[in-house]
Amino acid sequence: MANDKYETDKYAGDYSDSGLMSKVKNAVKSAGLSVVYQALQLFYIAKNPNVPMHIRAAVVAPLGYFISPVDFIPDIVPVTGYIDDATVLRSALGAMAQWYATDDIKQQAKDTLRQLFGDSAVRNLD
């Protein structure tokens, strides 16, 4: 699913719902709305009881990678700090988007962005 060079499986233990929401709130300026939107779609895929458990479990590692400040390119590195996170999230979402990133999942992610950052945050997504 995610790019093997990032070895995202070891980051599954870094995942938590509260950790993700904290990262979303703090990373949007550095990572950008599209990266945060991808993370939120994966979050809602993982929360969806209609998605098979093995798919829901597979989402945890890429989200843990996003949350972890210690990864392939540390998040504190200006400009490039979130490139690896974006690659991992895009790979994970791309692998399951066709079947699991439904319109409802996308709407939930947009609603969360709207609640956190206002209506302007969702104008140019998708």
LUMDO-328586 format. One record per residue (C-alpha): residue in three letters; x negated, y negated, z. Coordinates in pm, 1 decimal. Layout:
N
TIGU  code        px        py        pz
TIGU   ala         X         Y         Z
...
***
This chain:
126
TIGU  code        px        py        pz
TIGU   met       0.0       0.0       0.0
TIGU   ala    -238.2    -273.0     113.7
TIGU   asn    -582.1    -314.4     -35.8
TIGU   asp    -806.5     -45.2     115.7
TIGU   lys   -1105.0    -276.4     162.8
TIGU   tyr    -913.8    -456.3     436.9
TIGU   glu    -840.1    -132.6     630.1
TIGU   thr    -514.3    -275.6     759.6
TIGU   asp    -411.8      40.0     948.2
TIGU   lys    -640.8     -54.0    1235.6
TIGU   tyr    -437.2    -374.6    1283.6
TIGU   ala    -106.3    -201.4    1360.2
TIGU   gly    -179.4    -238.0    1731.8
TIGU   asp    -201.3    -616.9    1688.4
TIGU   tyr     162.8    -637.1    1581.5
TIGU   ser     442.6    -767.8    1799.5
TIGU   asp     758.7    -960.1    1717.1
TIGU   ser     658.1   -1248.3    1943.2
TIGU   gly     305.2   -1249.7    1801.6
TIGU   leu     440.4   -1273.5    1449.7
TIGU   met     675.0   -1562.1    1532.3
TIGU   ser     393.6   -1745.8    1707.7
TIGU   lys     166.6   -1694.6    1406.4
TIGU   val     441.0   -1810.3    1168.6
TIGU   lys     488.6   -2131.8    1363.7
TIGU   asn     117.4   -2203.9    1390.6
TIGU   ala      -2.7   -2087.1    1049.5
TIGU   val     238.9   -2253.2     812.5
TIGU   lys      19.0   -2560.0     755.3
TIGU   ser    -292.7   -2353.7     688.6
TIGU   ala    -145.3   -2046.5     521.5
TIGU   gly     140.7   -2212.5     336.3
TIGU   leu     511.3   -2143.9     320.3
TIGU   ser     484.6   -1870.7      57.9
TIGU   val     254.3   -1660.6     279.8
TIGU   val     480.1   -1712.5     579.8
TIGU   tyr     783.7   -1627.6     365.1
TIGU   gln     619.1   -1299.3     260.8
TIGU   ala     543.5   -1215.4     624.0
TIGU   leu     902.3   -1285.3     723.8
TIGU   gln    1037.8   -1066.2     444.0
TIGU   leu     818.8    -781.2     567.4
TIGU   phe     936.5    -851.0     922.6
TIGU   tyr    1301.9    -819.5     820.5
TIGU   ile    1230.0    -507.5     615.2
TIGU   ala    1078.0    -355.7     930.9
TIGU   lys    1386.0    -453.6    1131.9
TIGU   asn    1638.2    -318.1     881.8
TIGU   pro    1785.1      13.3    1004.6
TIGU   asn    1884.0     101.2     645.9
TIGU   val    1517.7     112.9     540.2
TIGU   pro    1352.4     453.3     591.4
TIGU   met    1144.6     473.8     907.6
TIGU   his     821.0     553.7     721.9
TIGU   ile     858.3     231.2     522.2
TIGU   arg     940.5      30.4     833.9
TIGU   ala     636.2     177.9    1008.8
TIGU   ala     413.8     100.5     709.1
TIGU   val     498.7    -270.3     738.8
TIGU   val     353.9    -298.4    1089.5
TIGU   ala     -13.9    -279.4     984.9
TIGU   pro      -2.7    -565.3     729.7
TIGU   leu     189.6    -780.0     978.6
TIGU   gly     -66.6    -696.1    1247.0
TIGU   tyr    -340.1    -799.2    1004.8
TIGU   phe    -163.1   -1133.0     951.2
TIGU   ile    -130.1   -1187.0    1326.2
TIGU   ser    -488.2   -1092.8    1410.9
TIGU   pro    -729.4   -1387.7    1415.1
TIGU   val   -1015.8   -1143.7    1356.0
TIGU   asp    -994.7    -998.8    1008.3
TIGU   phe   -1195.5    -983.7     684.1
TIGU   ile   -1198.6   -1365.1     649.9
TIGU   pro   -1129.0   -1523.8     990.7
TIGU   asp    -823.4   -1748.9     986.4
TIGU   ile   -1021.5   -2039.8    1127.3
TIGU   val   -1231.0   -2066.9     809.7
TIGU   pro   -1103.6   -2378.7     630.2
TIGU   val    -925.5   -2330.1     297.2
TIGU   thr   -1009.9   -1960.0     255.1
TIGU   gly    -911.4   -1826.8     597.9
TIGU   tyr    -572.7   -1699.1     484.2
TIGU   ile    -667.0   -1563.1     141.0
TIGU   asp    -715.6   -1212.1     276.6
TIGU   asp    -393.2   -1231.5     477.5
TIGU   ala    -203.3   -1345.8     168.4
TIGU   thr    -352.7   -1060.2     -36.0
TIGU   val    -257.5    -798.3     221.0
TIGU   leu      96.2    -935.9     263.6
TIGU   arg     149.6    -969.6    -112.2
TIGU   ser      26.6    -612.7    -169.0
TIGU   ala     252.5    -472.2     102.0
TIGU   leu     554.9    -668.5     -13.1
TIGU   gly     486.3    -590.6    -378.2
TIGU   ala     480.1    -219.9    -301.7
TIGU   met     829.7    -228.2    -155.4
TIGU   ala     996.2    -542.9    -286.0
TIGU   gln    1184.2    -373.6    -567.1
TIGU   trp    1369.0    -142.4    -328.4
TIGU   tyr    1367.4    -310.2      11.2
TIGU   ala    1326.9    -688.7     -26.6
TIGU   thr    1695.6    -729.5     -96.8
TIGU   asp    1876.4   -1059.9    -131.7
TIGU   asp    1985.6   -1018.8     231.2
TIGU   ile    1624.7    -972.6     348.4
TIGU   lys    1516.4   -1279.2     151.3
TIGU   gln    1803.7   -1479.5     297.1
TIGU   gln    1712.1   -1379.7     652.4
TIGU   ala    1352.7   -1491.3     589.0
TIGU   lys    1473.5   -1821.6     443.2
TIGU   asp    1711.6   -1875.7     734.2
TIGU   thr    1422.7   -1830.1     977.2
TIGU   leu    1207.6   -2075.7     781.9
TIGU   arg    1497.3   -2321.4     776.6
TIGU   gln    1543.6   -2290.6    1154.0
TIGU   leu    1173.2   -2341.3    1220.4
TIGU   phe    1081.4   -2601.7     959.4
TIGU   gly    1403.4   -2752.5     819.9
TIGU   asp    1589.2   -2734.6     489.1
TIGU   ser    1298.2   -2862.1     282.4
TIGU   ala    1097.5   -2550.3     371.7
TIGU   val    1312.7   -2324.1     154.4
TIGU   arg    1374.8   -2540.7    -150.7
TIGU   asn    1108.9   -2391.9    -377.1
TIGU   leu    1091.1   -2031.1    -259.6
TIGU   asp    1141.9   -1728.2    -488.7
***
